[in-house]
């Protein structure tokens, strides 16, 4: 089994483990090199893939994703998450107006306004409307669709073997990785490295299984490092120690205009250091 398991984020439904590995492997190798860590060799990294669980059945590659619009954003988690993204975009982007009293009511008009504002923000400038709505739906489906949640978590649990020492998880993947490690109490992972993680957002934190706030392993042996870019709207709550305890070490990086990009997180020295420390730790 691989010494390092990567877990991807949302929007990868038409890719696969090998496709992602082509991007993740050289990026993480650069991060380790910048940190003065060990060289990454072929077979060290495996990307646990769950994105196909979100791919609509019966569709050919030509059809692609559903043509979602503002009317498809559902009340509850999807709208709450959208509004949180808007508020955080306004905090980090001077060109984004903050939500006003007339839009905090989470009405259909507020949803339309939020989507329009976000598409003109620096963070979501390259994201299409349907992709933005699809991301909301993938988060909601993971949290509320029990069958999909079990299947996604099983993909990660199966990838973590007796030789796995590090789990690096991006975006929604950090939620899945956290739950998988909590479920597999016998794992021998020595470092959890979350990057661009939404684990501290209320609508996600309160729905974590088996329960919010638990430590995903043996507290005496597992190191948890959370790497975040200040401009990453998806990681709106930057300090995870507020929710999971002071054992979570927070590291700030600068990814430029693509704050949430997984490969930019992986090339960061801070990520490389956290991975190198996990590889150096010998299991008891």
C-alpha positions in Angstrom: 0.0 0.0 0.0 1.1 3.6 -0.6 2.9 5.5 2.2 0.9 8.6 1.3 -2.8 8.7 0.4 -4.3 11.8 -1.2 -8.0 12.7 -1.1 -9.3 15.1 -3.7 -12.0 17.7 -3.4 -15.3 18.5 -5.3 -15.7 18.9 -9.0 -13.6 15.9 -10.1 -16.4 13.6 -11.1 -15.1 13.1 -14.7 -11.5 12.4 -13.7 -10.0 9.4 -11.9 -7.2 8.4 -9.5 -4.6 8.1 -12.2 -5.6 11.4 -13.8 -5.2 13.2 -10.5 -2.0 11.4 -9.7 -0.4 13.1 -12.7 -0.9 16.5 -11.1 -0.6 15.6 -7.4 2.6 13.6 -7.6 5.0 16.2 -9.1 3.3 18.9 -7.0 3.9 17.1 -3.7 7.4 16.2 -4.8 8.1 19.9 -5.2 6.6 20.6 -1.7 8.8 17.9 -0.2 11.9 19.2 -2.0 11.2 22.8 -0.7 10.9 21.4 2.8 14.2 19.5 2.5 12.2 16.3 2.9 12.7 12.8 1.3 12.3 12.4 -2.4 9.0 11.1 -3.6 9.3 7.9 -5.5 6.8 6.2 -7.7 4.3 4.3 -5.6 4.7 6.5 -2.6 1.5 8.4 -3.4 -2.0 7.0 -4.2 -5.0 9.3 -4.8 -8.2 7.8 -3.3 -10.9 8.6 -5.9 -14.6 9.1 -5.1 -15.6 11.7 -7.7 -17.4 9.2 -9.9 -20.0 8.7 -7.2 -21.3 12.2 -8.1 -21.3 11.5 -11.9 -24.9 11.3 -13.3 -25.6 7.7 -14.3 -26.4 7.0 -18.0 -24.7 10.1 -19.3 -22.0 10.0 -22.0 -18.9 12.2 -21.8 -20.5 14.5 -24.4 -23.4 15.3 -22.1 -21.3 16.5 -19.2 -22.8 17.9 -16.0 -26.4 19.0 -15.5 -27.1 22.6 -16.7 -27.8 24.0 -13.2 -29.0 27.5 -12.7 -29.8 29.7 -9.6 -33.3 28.0 -9.4 -31.6 24.7 -8.7 -30.0 25.8 -5.4 -31.9 24.1 -2.6 -32.8 25.6 0.8 -30.7 24.3 3.7 -27.1 23.4 3.3 -26.7 24.6 -0.3 -28.1 28.1 0.5 -26.3 28.3 3.8 -22.9 27.4 2.2 -23.5 29.9 -0.6 -24.1 32.7 1.8 -21.0 31.8 3.8 -19.0 31.9 0.7 -20.4 35.3 -0.2 -19.6 36.7 3.3 -16.1 35.4 3.2 -15.5 36.7 -0.4 -16.6 40.2 0.8 -14.1 39.9 3.7 -11.1 39.1 1.4 -12.1 40.8 -1.8 -12.5 44.6 -1.8 -14.6 44.4 -5.0 -17.3 42.2 -3.4 -20.0 44.0 -1.5 -21.1 42.2 1.8 -24.5 40.6 2.1 -27.1 43.2 3.2 -30.1 42.8 5.5 -32.3 42.2 2.4 -30.2 39.2 1.3 -29.5 37.5 4.6 -33.1 36.2 4.5 -31.9 33.4 2.1 -34.7 34.0 -0.3 -34.6 33.0 -4.0 -33.6 36.6 -4.8 -30.8 36.4 -2.3 -29.5 33.2 -4.0 -29.5 34.9 -7.4 -27.7 37.9 -6.0 -25.1 35.8 -4.3 -24.3 33.8 -7.4 -24.1 36.9 -9.5 -21.8 38.6 -7.0 -19.5 35.5 -6.6 -19.1 35.1 -10.3 -17.6 38.6 -10.4 -15.3 37.9 -7.5 -11.6 37.1 -7.8 -12.0 33.7 -6.2 -14.9 32.4 -8.4 -14.0 34.3 -11.5 -13.0 31.2 -13.4 -15.9 29.1 -12.1 -19.0 28.7 -14.3 -22.5 29.1 -12.8 -23.3 25.4 -13.3 -20.0 24.3 -11.8 -20.6 26.6 -8.8 -24.1 25.1 -8.2 -22.7 21.6 -8.7 -20.1 22.1 -6.0 -22.8 23.2 -3.6 -24.8 20.1 -4.4 -21.8 17.7 -4.0 -21.2 19.0 -0.5 -25.0 18.7 0.3 -25.2 15.2 -1.1 -22.2 14.0 0.8 -23.6 15.2 4.1 -27.2 14.0 3.5 -27.0 11.0 1.2 -26.1 8.1 3.6 -25.4 5.7 0.8 -23.1 8.0 -1.1 -21.4 9.1 2.1 -20.6 5.5 3.1 -19.3 4.7 -0.4 -17.0 7.7 -0.6 -15.6 7.1 2.9 -15.1 3.4 2.0 -12.9 4.4 -0.9 -10.6 6.3 1.5 -10.7 3.6 4.2 -9.7 1.0 1.6 -6.8 3.1 0.4 -5.3 3.4 3.9 -3.2 0.3 4.5 -0.7 -0.8 7.1 2.1 1.1 5.3 0.2 4.4 5.0 1.9 7.1 7.1 0.4 10.3 5.7 -3.1 11.3 4.5 -3.2 14.6 2.5 -6.7 15.8 1.9 -8.1 18.8 0.0 -11.4 20.6 0.3 -14.4 18.2 0.7 -11.8 15.4 0.7 -10.6 16.6 4.1 -14.1 15.9 5.5 -14.1 12.4 4.0 -10.6 11.7 5.2 -11.4 13.0 8.7 -14.4 10.7 9.0 -12.5 7.7 7.5 -9.7 8.1 10.0 -12.2 8.4 12.9 -13.9 5.2 11.7 -10.6 3.3 11.3 -9.2 3.5 14.8 -6.6 0.8 14.0 -4.9 2.9 11.3 -1.2 3.6 11.5 -1.3 7.0 10.0 1.1 9.5 11.6 0.2 12.7 9.8 -3.1 14.1 8.6 -2.5 17.2 6.4 -5.6 19.1 5.4 -5.4 21.8 2.8 -8.2 24.2 1.9 -10.5 22.5 4.4 -14.1 23.5 5.1 -14.1 21.3 8.3 -14.7 24.4 10.5 -17.8 25.6 8.7 -20.9 25.2 10.9 -23.1 23.4 8.4 -20.3 20.8 7.9 -18.9 20.6 11.4 -22.2 19.9 13.1 -22.9 17.0 10.7 -19.6 15.2 11.1 -19.7 11.5 11.9 -19.3 9.7 14.2 -19.4 13.0 16.2 -18.0 16.5 15.7 -14.7 17.4 17.3 -13.1 14.0 17.9 -9.4 13.4 17.2 -8.9 11.2 14.1 -6.5 8.8 15.6 -4.3 8.3 18.6 -3.6 11.7 20.0 -0.1 10.6 21.1 1.0 9.6 17.6 -1.1 11.4 15.0 0.0 14.9 14.0 -2.7 17.1 12.3 -1.6 20.1 10.2 -4.1 22.4 8.6 -2.7 24.4 5.7 -4.8 27.4 4.5 -4.6 30.4 2.2 -6.1 33.5 3.8 -7.9 34.1 0.5 -9.4 30.6 0.3 -13.2 31.1 0.6 -13.9 27.4 0.8 -11.8 27.3 4.0 -13.8 30.1 5.5 -12.9 29.1 9.1 -9.1 29.1 9.0 -8.3 28.0 12.6 -9.5 24.4 13.1 -8.0 24.3 16.6 -11.1 26.2 17.8 -13.2 23.1 17.0 -10.8 20.1 17.2 -8.4 21.2 19.9 -5.0 22.8 20.2 -3.4 19.7 18.7 -4.2 21.0 15.2 -1.3 23.1 13.9 -2.3 25.8 11.5 -0.1 26.9 8.7 -0.7 29.9 6.4 0.4 29.9 2.7 0.0 32.2 -0.3 -1.4 30.6 -3.4 -1.9 33.8 -5.3 -5.1 34.3 -7.4 -5.9 30.5 -7.3 -6.2 30.3 -3.5 -8.0 27.0 -3.4 -6.0 25.1 -6.0 -4.9 21.7 -4.7 -1.6 21.5 -6.6 -0.6 25.0 -5.3 -1.2 23.8 -1.7 0.9 20.7 -2.4 3.9 22.6 -3.7 4.0 24.7 -0.5 6.9 24.2 1.8 4.6 24.1 4.8 2.7 21.1 3.2 6.0 19.4 2.4 7.2 19.8 6.0 4.0 18.3 7.4 4.2 15.3 5.0 8.0 14.8 5.7 7.4 14.7 9.5 4.7 12.0 9.0 7.0 9.9 6.9 9.8 10.2 9.5 7.6 9.0 12.3 7.9 5.3 13.0 4.8 3.5 14.3 4.9 2.1 17.7 
